[in-house]
């Protein structure tokens, strides 16, 4: 029988709710999605933008959920199985579950924010810390007002290391989330023009990211990029929150965790770093200097949380890109192969520049080309045209041979591209499908990137559908 994540007594104490019916199954997980219910799940009926979870309680219980958390009870629910009625909003119940899970955890907790690299850093932390103990980390990019409490509520009581990604697109959003997480280590990867349309300046973005220091436990550590021009501002914000232990990382010569040397290869990095005076040589299974730099923050967190530093560094060789964040796939095409670099999950100027640098490091096959497929970067506000046009320099530095672009904002870049490098432009990503697929040839390397709302993911799927993956002999 599966071990229970929650007992009903713990849930009653955490939520102050009222139980209807009898819980007959071990409560082994927590879910807010009725489409993926597993046996023994606690289904929390939160209200989303388009759906109310209460409408799916009965089907969730019928699918095997051991309990549903609701704020209103109907006869249909009661007939389907046990429900825990909480006052107000089930999301508040989920938050209370998260707080209770954090309170019972005796492990070390790490929280990560930043304009770029949150998810990749979180995944590197998961990989590195697992080498030293049971590690719990958020799935995908569960970094918002429901993702953070859900990740907390899913945290097993025996967790040795918890890793939480915390995001925001408005000021004030991080403070309540980090208050739930209460990390021992808070990492800020970097500050860049992400969600700039919701802020008056990059200074304001830095201040919003610095909210992560408000939730640090007494004696906790702030880990901050020394390479960002906002280091002093972030460090001052940490000190204002009563944080004395500030650890810096980066190429800067004064970094506490310093990149001494990095050999950047097409699919990995070989790194020599000084980690608070200790020299570490390791392989990172992710390409790009930006990944190498964020791995320094990972090793800082490993050392600060008491994990085995050598094991953490060794484990990073197994790090792999998250979906839509640089996954590389060799695909079959008549007459040979092509390489797809899927960066379609999201985009801002810094992350697009990094993705273009990766494309530049890739080696096309014979007669192959470097092809950039770019969709709009959203939420950049009044500077959107300027920031899109500014991608021309990193695009040229990457020696891109052909560009496909979509979206009204990306038109600002398109107008500056040399005619011989223009593949096709369309108002939306779907409009590029036929031209892109028709242009591909053996040896090509295709990198696809854009904000989530620009829907570049379906374009990557179209390439995969047209060209099946190459199965390598083992």
N, C-alpha and C positions, 0 to 999 in steps of 0.2 A: 504494500500500500504506500502511495506517495506521501512524503512528509508534509505536514500542514505548514503553509506559510503564515496563516492566521488561524487562531481559534475564535469561535464566536464570542467567547468572553472578552478577548482582546478587542474585537471589533466593537462590541457594545461599550466598552470602556473608552475607546478612542473616539467614537462618534456620538455617544450619548443617545443612540438611536433605540428604536423599539422593534423587537423581532416578531414577525408574523410567521408562524409555521415552525417546523423543526429542521435544523441543518443535519443532514444525514451523510454528507460526504466530507472528506478532508478538503479544506480550502487551500488549494495549492498554488494559485496565481491570481492576478488581478487584471481585468480587461475593461476597456470602454468601447470595444468594437464587437457587436453581436455577430458579425460575419466570421469571426475567427475564434469563437468560443471553444475552449478545451474542457475536458472533464474536470470538475472541481474549481473552475474559475469563480472569482467574485466579480460579478458584472456590475459596474457602476453606471447608472443611467444618466450620464451628464447630457446637458443640452448643448448641441453644437450650432453652427451658423445655419445649417440646413435641416438638421434632424434633431428630434428629442428622443433621447435614449429610452424614455419611458415607453415609447411605442414598440420597443424591441425586447422588453423584459421577458414576456412569455416565451417568445422564440428562443431567447438566450437560455432560459431555464430548461426548455425542452431539449436544447442542444447539449445539455450536460453541465451548465453552470450550477455551482453548489449553493449560490446565494446571489440575490440582486440587491443593490443599494439604491433606494428610491426616496423621493420626497412626497410622493402621493401613491396611494395603494388602490388597485382596482380588483374586482372579483376575478377577472381573467388572470391577473398576476398570482393571486392567492391559490387559484386552482392549479397553476403551473409549478409552484414550488415556494421555498422560503424567501421572504423579502425582509430587508432591514430598512425600516422607515426612519429617515433623518429629517431634521427640521431645516427649512430653507431650501438650499440647492444641493443636489448630490455632489457637485464639485467641492462644496465646503466639506462634505463627508470624506471625499477623497483626500483633501488637504489634511484633514485631521488624522486620517490613516497614515499619511506620509509623515506627519510630525511624530506619531507614535512609533513608526518604524525607525525613524532617526533616533528617538529617545532610547530605544532598546538596543541599538547597535553600539557595540564596543570597538568597532574598527576605526580606521583612519579614513577621512573623507576628503576628497579633492574636488574642487569646482573649477570649471574652465569657462571663460568668456573671451571676447575679442571680435574684431570686425572680420577677420579672416582666420580660418584654420581651427575653429572650435571642434568640429566633428572629427577631423583627422587627428587632432591632439588627444581628444577623448578616446579614440580608438587605439592610439599608441599607448596611452595610459593603461587601458584595459589589457593590452598585450603584455606590457612591461610588468605591471603589478601582479598579474596572474602567476608569474614565476615565483612569487613569494607568498601567495595565499589566496583564499577564496575572494574573487573580485566581482563586484556588481557594478554594471555601468548602463547608462541609458541606451535604449535601442534607437537606431536611426538618429534623427535630430529632435528628440523629445526634450526640447529646451524652453518650452513656453509655460503658460499659466496652467495647462493641464498636463503637459509632458513631464514637468519636474515633479509634481506630487504623485503622478502615476509611477514614475521611476522609483521614488522613495517608497511608495506603498508596496512595490514589488521586491524590495530589498530583503533578502533572507536575514534572519536574526544572527546567523553565524558569520556574516560578511566580515572579512578582514580589511578590505579596501573597497570604498565606494567612490565611483567617478560620475560626476554630474556636469552636463553641459547646460549652460544658462545663457539664453539669448534675449534680445530685446529689439524693438524698433521704435520705442518711445522712451523718454526719460521716466524714471520711476518704476519701470517694470522689473528690474533685477532685484531691487530691495526686498520685496515680499518673498521672492523665490529663494534667495540666498538665506533669508531668515529661517526658512524651512530646512534648508540643506545643512546649515551650520558647519561649513568646511574647516578642516585643519589647515588646508593649503588652498589658496585662491590664485589661479593663473589668469593673466591677461596676455593673450598672444600678441596682438598688435592693434593699432588704431588706424582705420582707413575710411574712405568715403563709401560707407555702406549705410543705407537708410538716410542719406544726407538730406533727402527731401523732408524728413520729419525733424530735422535739427537745424539751428541757425549756423552752426559751424562745426568743424572737427573738434574744437575744444569742448563743445557740448557733448559730442559723441564720447570723448574720453571721460568726461564727468559721469556720463550715464554708465559706461563700462566700469568705472571705479566704484559704483554701488556694490560690486561684488565683495568689497572689503568690509562692508557694514555687517556682514553675517559671519565673519571669521570668529571662531571660538577664541577665548582668551589664550594668548600665547601662540596664536596661529601665524602662518607665514604668507606673505604676499610674494608671488613670483611674477616678475614683470620684464618684458623685453627691454633690454638696454639700448637696442638699436632704434626704437621708435623715438621721434622727437618729443613725444608726450611722456617720456619716462619720468621726468621730474614732476610733472603734473600728477601723474598716477601715484608716484611714491609719496607726494605730499598728501594726496587724498587718503592713502593707506595710513599714514601717520596720524592724520586727523581722526581716523577711526580707532586710534589707539594701537595700531599695529607697529611694533618695534622691529620685527624680523622681516626685512625686505631683501629678497634674493633676486638678482638680475641675471639675465641670460642673453646671449647673442654674440656677434662678432666684435662688439666694442671691447677695447682692451681692458676696460674696468669691470667687465661682466664677471659676476661670481661663478657663473657656468659659461665658459667661453669656448666658442668654436675655434679650434686651432688650425684644423685642416679638414677639408672635405673634398673627396674625389667623387664628382657627380657623374654617375653612369645613367644609361637610358632607363633602367628599371630599378635602380637602387643608389645608395650613397655609402661610401666608406668614410668614416668620421673619426677624427681624433679630437677629443674635448677635454678641457680641464673642468672637473665638477667639484667646485669648492676646494680646489687645491689637489684633487686626485685625478690623475691622467687616466682616461678611459678611451680605448680604441674599440670601435664596434661597427657593424654593418646595419644599415637601416633599409628594410625592404620596400622603401618608397623612394621615388626619384624627386629631385628638385631641392635647391638650396632652402626654399621656404620650409620644406618638410624637415630638412636637417636642422634648421634653427629651432623649430618647434619641438624636435626630439630632445633638445637641451632642456626645455621646460619640463619634459617628461622625466628626465633623469634627476632634475632638481627635486621634483615632487617625490620621486622614489626615495631619494636620500632623506628628505625631510620627514617622510612618513615612516621611516624605519625599515623600508623594504631592502632586499639585498641588491645593492647597486650593480654588481657584476652580473647577476642573473637578469636584472632588468635590461641592461645594455645588450646582453646576449639575445634576449627574447625579441628585441626590436628587429632582428633579421627576418622574423616571421610577419612583420607588419604588412598589411595589404590595404589598398585604397578602399574606401567605402563606396557604395553604389552611387554613380553619377559624379564621383570626385576623383577622376583620373584612372578609372579602371581601363586597362589595356587589353584588347582582344584581337587576336589574329584571325582574320576572316578569309574565306575562300572566294576567289573571283576567277572567271575564265582566264586561264593562262598564268595563274599564280596566286598570290596572297596580297592582302592589304591589312593595315593596322588601324584600328579604331581606338581613339583615346576619348572616353566618355567623361566629360566634365559638365554634364548637362544639368546638375542639380541646382546650382545657383551661381550668381555672378555679381561682382563689383569690380571697380577698376584694378584693385590690387590683385584679386584672384584671377582675373582675365590675363593680366600681365604675367603672372606666375604660370598660368596654363600655356600661354604662348611661348614662354621660355622652355617649357617641357617639350612643346612641339618642335622648337628649334633644336633641341638636343636629340630628337629622334632622327634615325637614319633611314630615309626612304630606300626602297629597293631600286633595281635598275629601271630607269625611265620613270620612277615614281616621283611624286611631288608631296610637299607639305601643304595640306589644305586646312584652312581655318574656317569653321562654320560658326558664326557668331549671331546670337540674338540679343535683344535689348537688355541692358542693365537697368533695372527698375528702381524707383524710390530715390532718385538722385537729385530731384528738385530743380532749382533754377540753373544749376551747373551741368545739367545732363548733357546738353549738346557739346560743351567743352570737354567733359570727361570722356564721352564717346570718341570724339575726334582725337583725343590724347592717346588713344590706343594705337595710333599709326606708328609711333616710334617703336614700342615693343613688338608690333607686328613685323616691321622691317628688320628689327634686330634678330628676330627668329627666322629670318630668311624664308618667309611664307611665300609659296609660289602661286596660290590660288585662294581667293576669299569668297565665301558665300555669306550673305548677311540678310537679316530680317528684322523688321520692326521700325517704327518711325524714328526712334532715337538713334538707332544704328546707321541711319541715313547720313548722320554727321560724319561718321567714319568712312562710309562708302564713297562719299564725294571726294575724299582725299586719296583714295587708293588708285595706283597707276592702272590705266585701262587694261594692260596685259595681265594684270593679276585679278581682274574681276571675273568671278565665276557667274554669280547671279545675285540679284537683290529681290526681295519680296516684302510685302507688308506684314506677313506673318510667316511662321516657320513652315506651315503646311505648304505655302507657296514655293518653298525651296525644294520640296521633296523630289519632284520629277527631274529638275535640272541637276541636283546633286547626284542622285542615283545614276543618271545618264552619263555623268562625267567621270565616274570612278574607273580606275584602271590598275592593273597589277603594280605593286610597289608603292602605292600611295599610302600616306599617313594622314588620317583625318582626325582633327580635334574638334569636338562640338561643345559649345559652352554658351550659357545665357542664364538670366534669372529664371526662377521657377515659373513665373507668370508668362514668360515668353515661349514656353512649351517647346524647348529644344529636346527634351527627353523622347517624345514620339519620333523625332527625326533620327535620333540614335537608334531607336527600335526599328525604324524603317531600313536603316543600313544593315542591321543585324538580320532582318527578315529576308532581305535580298541576297545576303551573303552569309552563309552558315559558318559557324566557328570551325577552325581547323583543329582537328584532333591530333595531338602530337603523340608519337609512340613513346611508351615509357619503358 
